[in-house]
Amino acid sequence: MGWKITTLIVLVAVATGLILSGVLNTPPEPLEFQDNYWGRGAKPTSLPKDHDKIQQISINIPDATLVDLNDRLKNVRLFEALEDVEFQYGTRVDYMKDVITYWRDTYDWRKQEAYLNTLPHYKTNIEGIDLHFIHAKPKLKPGQSAKPILIVHGWPGSVFEFYKMIPMLVDPTSHGGSEDDVFEVIAPSIPGYGFSEIPHKKGFDEIAAAQMFHKLMERLGFEKFYVQGGDWGSMITRNMAVLKPSVIKGLHTNMPNVEMGGAYVFYMMLGSVAPSLAGLTEEDYKRVYPVSRQLLFTLQESGYFHLQASKPDTVGFALNDSPVGLAAYILEKFSTWTNPANRDLADGGLEKYYTKDELLTSVMMYWVTGTIPSSMRFYKETFAGNALVTIGHPVTVPSGVAAFPYELSHVPESWCPWGYANLVHYTTMSTGGHFPAFEQPALLAEDIRAFARKVEALDTPKEKTPQ
């Protein structure tokens, strides 16, 4: 009788493990390229001869846009602040007064525009809309080659957050790297963000963006390339690796996405009492627990998420009409997502990491293009469809993770294989938050280089040891 009970316990344990691990779950449908068209009206029956033309452009905002902005800054209507409050209620009123004064009287968009134009900008029409991208090529010596890499931003970011990091990748010898570390960088603006055209039809989500970026890289002539991203960029590049893994040399992310199913609850419970059995290091434990802290942070900081995933156009009217409202909305995210402790500082800790010019240029990328409503729609489209189901697809290409301590959530190295089956690189960073390319560009650039070295070494034939 005893052996029967033991057998039953073993069978129940195995069944429970299978259920928790997701092995018995129905796998998501494979991703396939779709016949998408995001332009106005009906899809044309034939394409013009120059449909695949790539045109170099310069950023040049009309004077009228800047005059209108200045008028709005002069006529801003503020409100009375609470006493003894810093950034706990959102962007602090007194800090915004300082930002408004600087923006109106000192900030020079034309100077920032000239800085933007120090990198080459292009547009090309894909699936009915104009896609904007930066294409930074290195100066190569005879016999030297560069590794192509596509880097993708998120919200409320833009390609501007890559400006300090791109030179480190393109010219590594001037920034602590070697000649073997040189990259050729392509940085597109997600459609509906910055200088890319707004999709005119419903449904443009992270899968659609992944497909469009594959078409961009094919049009540029790249047969294999690296991808890197955080925030939405992490999801888009992940889908690129799932859609067409044969062309992805390697995937690097600073915001890994894994789907553990019921096993997540199991490992969280196990890790709370026996961290090592759950594969957690001491640093992992500090970042993951107590769970109540993470839950409270999520409740306090995810209101924007629900709003943008449900009725983005409603708040879009307000933010697209008020530059001060837009700045307050975006700067608060740069404050808290860089480090949650910034909520207790009078300036939100913003100018510890960024200059006022950098912060305002980040805001201007949305203001001068009128893209804050369309950028927020990306949340609605992703959650209205099946885009998130793709997290269940394991990434099979060589993958690397840079885990920054103040990222919105932490995924331990031992849990990453649930989503990245070929994890070859993982770095536990000592500092940095959600915007590492903007805040800690040198750290992120070096980690990308280190990851690429490992991937290149995997492809290098090993010499046979003489017998």
Secondary structure per residue as TSV (DSSP state, phi and psi in degrees):
chain	resnum	aa	ss	phi	psi
A	1	M	-	360.0	-38.0
A	2	G	H	-60.6	-39.4
A	3	W	H	-67.6	-28.9
A	4	K	H	-68.4	-42.7
A	5	I	H	-64.3	-41.9
A	6	T	H	-62.0	-43.8
A	7	T	H	-61.8	-42.2
A	8	L	H	-62.3	-42.8
A	9	I	H	-62.0	-42.3
A	10	V	H	-63.5	-43.7
A	11	L	H	-63.6	-41.4
A	12	V	H	-64.1	-41.9
A	13	A	H	-62.9	-44.2
A	14	V	H	-63.9	-44.6
A	15	A	H	-62.0	-42.9
A	16	T	H	-61.7	-43.0
A	17	G	H	-62.0	-40.9
A	18	L	H	-64.2	-42.5
A	19	I	H	-64.3	-46.3
A	20	L	H	-64.6	-35.4
A	21	S	H	-76.0	-15.8
A	22	G	T	86.6	4.5
A	23	V	T	-60.0	-35.1
A	24	L	T	-87.1	-2.8
A	25	N	S	-71.7	151.1
A	26	T	-	-70.9	123.1
A	27	P	-	-66.6	149.1
A	28	P	-	-66.2	155.3
A	29	E	-	-62.4	142.4
A	30	P	-	-63.7	145.7
A	31	L	-	-77.5	137.6
A	32	E	-	-136.9	153.1
A	33	F	-	-67.2	139.0
A	34	Q	-	-111.1	160.2
A	35	D	-	-88.2	77.7
A	36	N	-	-91.0	149.6
A	37	Y	-	-147.2	120.6
A	38	W	-	-113.0	6.3
A	39	G	S	-77.9	179.4
A	40	R	S	-74.5	145.5
A	41	G	S	70.0	-160.9
A	42	A	S	-77.7	151.7
A	43	K	-	-66.9	129.2
A	44	P	-	-63.1	148.0
A	45	T	S	-74.5	-22.4
A	46	S	S	-142.4	153.7
A	47	L	-	-96.4	144.5
A	48	P	-	-65.4	161.1
A	49	K	T	-60.3	-34.2
A	50	D	T	-98.6	28.1
A	51	H	T	-63.5	-24.4
A	52	D	T	-102.7	19.1
A	53	K	-	-66.4	140.2
A	54	I	E	-111.4	121.4
A	55	Q	E	-115.7	127.2
A	56	Q	E	-77.4	139.3
A	57	I	E	-131.2	166.2
A	58	S	-	-121.5	144.9
A	59	I	-	-78.0	122.0
A	60	N	-	-150.7	93.2
A	61	I	-	-81.0	135.2
A	62	P	-	-59.5	146.0
A	63	D	H	-56.7	-36.8
A	64	A	H	-60.2	-33.9
A	65	T	H	-65.6	-39.0
A	66	L	H	-74.2	-36.3
A	67	V	H	-64.0	-43.6
A	68	D	H	-62.2	-41.5
A	69	L	H	-59.8	-46.3
A	70	N	H	-62.7	-38.7
A	71	D	H	-62.0	-41.8
A	72	R	H	-67.3	-37.0
A	73	L	H	-67.6	-31.1
A	74	K	H	-72.9	-29.3
A	75	N	T	-107.3	24.5
A	76	V	-	-65.8	144.6
A	77	R	-	-114.1	112.2
A	78	L	-	-98.0	-174.9
A	79	F	-	-139.3	165.5
A	80	E	-	-76.4	132.9
A	81	A	-	-85.1	158.2
A	82	L	-	-73.0	154.3
A	83	E	T	-77.0	148.0
A	84	D	T	56.3	43.0
A	85	V	-	-127.1	134.5
A	86	E	S	-102.1	-109.0
A	87	F	S	-105.1	13.5
A	88	Q	T	-67.2	-26.4
A	89	Y	T	-99.9	6.6
A	90	G	S	117.8	-165.4
A	91	T	S	-62.0	129.7
A	92	R	-	-69.9	136.1
A	93	V	H	-60.1	-47.9
A	94	D	H	-63.1	-35.4
A	95	Y	H	-67.6	-40.6
A	96	M	H	-64.6	-33.6
A	97	K	H	-60.3	-41.7
A	98	D	H	-65.3	-41.4
A	99	V	H	-64.2	-43.3
A	100	I	H	-61.8	-45.3
A	101	T	H	-60.9	-45.7
A	102	Y	H	-64.0	-44.5
A	103	W	H	-60.9	-43.9
A	104	R	H	-75.1	-39.1
A	105	D	H	-106.0	-22.0
A	106	T	T	-123.4	-40.9
A	107	Y	-	-57.4	135.1
A	108	D	-	-119.8	99.2
A	109	W	H	-62.1	-39.3
A	110	R	H	-61.8	-34.7
A	111	K	H	-66.9	-43.2
A	112	Q	H	-68.5	-35.4
A	113	E	H	-62.5	-41.3
A	114	A	H	-63.0	-37.6
A	115	Y	H	-65.1	-43.0
A	116	L	H	-57.6	-38.9
A	117	N	T	-78.4	0.9
A	118	T	T	-71.7	-18.0
A	119	L	S	-106.0	146.8
A	120	P	-	-77.1	128.9
A	121	H	E	-108.7	146.1
A	122	Y	E	-140.6	162.0
A	123	K	E	-136.5	146.6
A	124	T	E	-149.7	148.8
A	125	N	E	-92.6	121.0
A	126	I	E	-131.6	126.9
A	127	E	T	55.7	35.9
A	128	G	T	92.1	-2.5
A	129	I	E	-133.1	156.8
A	130	D	E	-82.6	122.9
A	131	L	E	-101.1	125.0
A	132	H	E	-92.4	142.9
A	133	F	E	-156.1	153.7
A	134	I	E	-96.2	138.7
A	135	H	E	-132.8	100.0
A	136	A	E	-102.1	116.2
A	137	K	-	-104.8	139.7
A	138	P	-	-81.6	161.4
A	139	K	-	-89.3	110.4
A	140	L	-	-98.3	145.5
A	141	K	-	-83.4	160.9
A	142	P	T	-54.3	129.3
A	143	G	T	86.2	-7.8
A	144	Q	-	-88.8	146.5
A	145	S	-	-128.7	156.4
A	146	A	-	-113.3	150.5
A	147	K	E	-93.2	117.7
A	148	P	E	-71.7	137.1
A	149	I	E	-140.8	133.4
A	150	L	E	-100.4	122.4
A	151	I	E	-114.4	135.5
A	152	V	E	-126.3	131.2
A	153	H	-	-83.3	-175.0
A	154	G	-	-137.2	-153.8
A	155	W	S	-114.2	138.4
A	156	P	S	-94.0	45.9
A	157	G	-	-91.4	-168.6
A	158	S	-	-166.4	-179.4
A	159	V	G	-63.5	-19.2
A	160	F	G	-61.3	-32.0
A	161	E	G	-67.1	-11.0
A	162	F	G	-92.9	-2.7
A	163	Y	T	-64.0	-30.7
A	164	K	T	-81.3	-25.6
A	165	M	T	-88.5	-33.0
A	166	I	H	-55.6	-46.9
A	167	P	H	-59.9	-30.5
A	168	M	H	-68.5	-28.7
A	169	L	H	-85.8	-37.5
A	170	V	H	-78.7	-33.4
A	171	D	S	-126.8	68.8
A	172	P	G	-64.8	-32.3
A	173	T	G	-65.8	-21.4
A	174	S	G	-88.8	-2.4
A	175	H	T	-137.7	40.8
A	176	G	T	84.7	3.6
A	177	G	-	-106.2	-174.2
A	178	S	-	-113.6	172.9
A	179	E	G	-63.7	-23.6
A	180	D	G	-78.2	-7.7
A	181	D	G	-95.2	6.7
A	182	V	-	-72.1	136.3
A	183	F	E	-119.9	154.8
A	184	E	E	-108.0	119.9
A	185	V	E	-106.9	130.3
A	186	I	E	-118.5	123.5
A	187	A	E	-129.0	96.9
A	188	P	E	-83.8	152.7
A	189	S	-	-87.2	126.3
A	190	I	-	-55.6	132.7
A	191	P	T	-52.2	132.6
A	192	G	T	93.8	-1.0
A	193	Y	S	-122.6	142.4
A	194	G	T	52.8	-126.9
A	195	F	T	-95.1	5.8
A	196	S	S	-83.3	150.1
A	197	E	-	-67.2	151.7
A	198	I	-	-78.3	130.6
A	199	P	-	-60.2	136.3
A	200	H	-	-98.3	1.1
A	201	K	S	-129.0	157.1
A	202	K	T	-67.7	152.9
A	203	G	T	104.9	0.2
A	204	F	-	-76.4	103.2
A	205	D	-	-120.5	-166.7
A	206	E	H	-67.3	-27.8
A	207	I	H	-71.3	-42.0
A	208	A	H	-62.6	-40.1
A	209	A	H	-65.1	-41.1
A	210	A	H	-60.0	-44.1
A	211	Q	H	-63.1	-43.5
A	212	M	H	-64.1	-39.4
A	213	F	H	-70.7	-31.6
A	214	H	H	-61.6	-43.5
A	215	K	H	-65.1	-36.4
A	216	L	H	-61.7	-48.9
A	217	M	H	-65.8	-34.7
A	218	E	H	-66.5	-40.9
A	219	R	H	-65.3	-32.7
A	220	L	T	-78.6	-7.5
A	221	G	T	92.9	15.4
A	222	F	-	-90.1	124.9
A	223	E	S	-86.9	-32.6
A	224	K	S	-143.5	145.1
A	225	F	E	-160.4	162.6
A	226	Y	E	-90.0	158.2
A	227	V	E	-133.1	149.7
A	228	Q	E	-147.5	141.3
A	229	G	E	-167.2	159.3
A	230	G	S	-132.4	166.1
A	231	D	T	53.7	-133.4
A	232	W	H	-59.1	-31.5
A	233	G	H	-59.7	-31.4
A	234	S	H	-69.1	-36.4
A	235	M	H	-74.2	-40.2
A	236	I	H	-64.8	-47.8
A	237	T	H	-67.7	-32.5
A	238	R	H	-61.4	-45.2
A	239	N	H	-66.6	-31.5
A	240	M	H	-62.1	-41.4
A	241	A	H	-67.8	-31.1
A	242	V	H	-79.4	-39.7
A	243	L	H	-62.5	-47.1
A	244	K	-	-146.6	75.4
A	245	P	G	-65.9	-21.4
A	246	S	G	-64.6	-21.4
A	247	V	G	-104.9	-5.1
A	248	I	E	-93.2	111.5
A	249	K	E	-67.3	-39.7
A	250	G	E	-172.0	152.5
A	251	L	E	-118.8	126.3
A	252	H	E	-119.7	135.6
A	253	T	E	-140.5	149.7
A	254	N	S	-107.7	11.7
A	255	M	S	-149.0	78.4
A	256	P	-	-66.6	147.1
A	257	N	-	-122.8	119.3
A	258	V	-	-129.2	149.9
A	259	E	-	-117.5	107.5
A	260	M	-	-102.9	-5.0
A	261	G	T	60.9	-144.2
A	262	G	T	-65.4	-19.1
A	263	A	H	-63.6	-24.6
A	264	Y	H	-61.0	-46.9
A	265	V	H	-61.8	-43.2
A	266	F	H	-60.0	-48.5
A	267	Y	H	-69.4	-33.0
A	268	M	H	-65.7	-41.4
A	269	M	H	-67.1	-44.6
A	270	L	H	-63.7	-44.2
A	271	G	H	-63.6	-27.0
A	272	S	H	-69.2	-26.3
A	273	V	H	-112.8	-25.9
A	274	A	-	-141.9	75.0
A	275	P	G	-52.0	-43.8
A	276	S	G	-64.4	-34.3
A	277	L	G	-68.6	-25.3
A	278	A	G	-91.4	5.9
A	279	G	T	78.8	21.7
A	280	L	-	-98.5	137.3
A	281	T	-	-85.2	173.4
A	282	E	H	-60.7	-39.4
A	283	E	H	-69.1	-39.6
A	284	D	H	-55.1	-46.7
A	285	Y	H	-59.3	-42.8
A	286	K	H	-62.7	-35.2
A	287	R	H	-82.6	-26.4
A	288	V	H	-93.0	-34.8
A	289	Y	-	-114.1	155.7
A	290	P	-	-73.5	147.5
A	291	V	H	-60.3	-33.3
A	292	S	H	-60.1	-34.0
A	293	R	H	-65.8	-44.8
A	294	Q	H	-67.0	-39.2
A	295	L	H	-64.2	-43.4
A	296	L	H	-63.2	-42.9
A	297	F	H	-60.2	-43.5
A	298	T	H	-62.6	-43.9
A	299	L	H	-64.5	-38.8
A	300	Q	H	-74.0	-30.5
A	301	E	H	-112.9	3.5
A	302	S	-	-107.1	11.0
A	303	G	H	-59.5	-41.7
A	304	Y	H	-56.5	-38.1
A	305	F	H	-62.6	-47.8
A	306	H	H	-64.9	-41.0
A	307	L	H	-61.9	-48.7
A	308	Q	H	-73.5	-24.8
A	309	A	H	-85.9	-5.0
A	310	S	H	-118.7	-58.3
A	311	K	-	-132.1	65.9
A	312	P	H	-63.4	-34.1
A	313	D	H	-68.2	-28.7
A	314	T	H	-62.8	-52.4
A	315	V	H	-72.0	-21.9
A	316	G	H	-60.4	-35.9
A	317	F	H	-58.7	-46.4
A	318	A	H	-67.3	-47.5
A	319	L	H	-71.9	-31.5
A	320	N	H	-77.8	-15.5
A	321	D	H	-99.8	-21.7
A	322	S	-	-122.2	111.2
A	323	P	H	-63.0	-34.1
A	324	V	H	-69.3	-42.7
A	325	G	H	-61.4	-42.3
A	326	L	H	-62.2	-45.7
A	327	A	H	-63.1	-44.5
A	328	A	H	-61.3	-40.7
A	329	Y	H	-65.2	-44.8
A	330	I	H	-77.0	-44.6
A	331	L	H	-63.7	-32.8
A	332	E	H	-61.6	-35.3
A	333	K	H	-70.8	-40.7
A	334	F	H	-63.3	-31.1
A	335	S	H	-70.8	-61.8
A	336	T	H	-69.5	-37.5
A	337	W	H	-77.6	-15.6
A	338	T	H	-77.6	-39.7
A	339	N	-	-165.8	119.4
A	340	P	G	-57.0	-26.6
A	341	A	G	-65.2	-15.9
A	342	N	G	-65.5	-16.3
A	343	R	G	-63.6	-20.1
A	344	D	G	-97.3	9.3
A	345	L	S	-107.8	146.7
A	346	A	T	-61.9	-34.3
A	347	D	T	-104.0	14.6
A	348	G	T	64.8	15.2
A	349	G	T	68.7	6.1
A	350	L	H	-62.6	-44.0
A	351	E	H	-87.2	6.9
A	352	K	H	-78.2	-28.0
A	353	Y	H	-112.7	-29.6
A	354	Y	S	-133.7	157.7
A	355	T	-	-90.1	162.1
A	356	K	H	-60.0	-38.1
A	357	D	H	-61.8	-43.1
A	358	E	H	-63.8	-43.1
A	359	L	H	-64.7	-45.2
A	360	L	H	-70.8	-33.1
A	361	T	H	-66.3	-36.1
A	362	S	H	-60.9	-40.6
A	363	V	H	-68.7	-41.5
A	364	M	H	-63.1	-27.7
A	365	M	H	-60.0	-26.8
A	366	Y	H	-92.7	-37.8
A	367	W	H	-68.9	-50.5
A	368	V	T	-71.3	-17.6
A	369	T	T	-101.7	-10.8
A	370	G	T	63.2	35.8
A	371	T	-	-107.3	10.0
A	372	I	H	-65.2	-40.3
A	373	P	H	-62.8	-45.0
A	374	S	H	-68.9	-32.2
A	375	S	H	-66.9	-36.8
A	376	M	H	-73.5	-25.4
A	377	R	H	-62.1	-22.9
A	378	F	H	-58.1	-33.6
A	379	Y	H	-67.6	-45.2
A	380	K	H	-60.0	-47.2
A	381	E	H	-65.7	-39.3
A	382	T	H	-66.0	-40.5
A	383	F	H	-88.4	-13.5
A	384	A	H	-80.8	-24.8
A	385	G	T	-108.0	-147.6
A	386	N	T	-111.5	19.7
A	387	A	G	-60.3	-39.4
A	388	L	G	-69.8	-19.5
A	389	V	G	-61.6	-25.4
A	390	T	G	-66.9	-13.2
A	391	I	G	-61.7	-23.8
A	392	G	G	-72.4	-13.4
A	393	H	S	-80.2	120.7
A	394	P	-	-71.6	140.4
A	395	V	B	-82.9	126.3
A	396	T	-	-102.3	-12.9
A	397	V	S	-76.3	158.1
A	398	P	-	-54.1	130.0
A	399	S	E	-128.2	149.4
A	400	G	E	-136.5	148.4
A	401	V	E	-130.2	134.2
A	402	A	E	-110.0	110.7
A	403	A	E	-98.1	102.1
A	404	F	-	-87.5	142.6
A	405	P	T	-63.9	-27.6
A	406	Y	T	-108.4	22.2
A	407	E	S	-61.4	157.5
A	408	L	S	-61.7	-29.9
A	409	S	S	-148.2	158.3
A	410	H	-	-115.4	132.5
A	411	V	-	-115.7	111.0
A	412	P	-	-61.0	154.3
A	413	E	G	-57.0	-40.2
A	414	S	G	-68.1	-17.4
A	415	W	G	-95.2	-17.4
A	416	C	G	-59.6	-36.2
A	417	P	G	-59.4	-16.0
A	418	W	G	-61.6	-29.9
A	419	G	T	-115.0	-19.9
A	420	Y	B	-128.2	93.4
A	421	A	T	-68.1	-18.5
A	422	N	T	-122.5	56.1
A	423	L	E	-74.6	119.0
A	424	V	E	-115.4	-5.8
A	425	H	E	-154.4	133.9
A	426	Y	E	-150.8	125.9
A	427	T	E	-122.4	125.8
A	428	T	E	-89.1	104.5
A	429	M	-	-76.7	149.0
A	430	S	S	-88.8	-18.9
A	431	T	S	-152.2	160.4
A	432	G	-	116.6	155.7
A	433	G	-	-126.7	-139.6
A	434	H	S	-75.8	-18.4
A	435	F	-	-118.4	60.4
A	436	P	H	-65.0	-33.5
A	437	A	H	-63.7	-29.5
A	438	F	H	-88.1	-39.9
A	439	E	H	-92.3	-43.8
A	440	Q	-	-128.8	60.1
A	441	P	H	-60.5	-37.1
A	442	A	H	-66.3	-40.7
A	443	L	H	-63.6	-45.4
A	444	L	H	-68.6	-41.9
A	445	A	H	-60.3	-44.1
A	446	E	H	-66.6	-34.7
A	447	D	H	-69.8	-36.4
A	448	I	H	-63.7	-42.3
A	449	R	H	-61.2	-47.2
A	450	A	H	-61.3	-40.1
A	451	F	H	-63.4	-46.7
A	452	A	H	-63.0	-36.5
A	453	R	H	-59.5	-41.9
A	454	K	H	-65.0	-41.6
A	455	V	H	-66.8	-42.6
A	456	E	H	-62.7	-37.0
A	457	A	H	-64.9	-32.0
A	458	L	H	-65.1	-30.9
A	459	D	H	-88.9	-9.6
A	460	T	S	-83.0	121.3
A	461	P	-	-61.3	130.6
A	462	K	-	-82.6	137.2
A	463	E	-	-72.7	138.9
A	464	K	-	-74.9	135.2
A	465	T	-	-74.7	127.0
A	466	P	-	-56.8	135.3
A	467	Q	-	-80.2	360.0
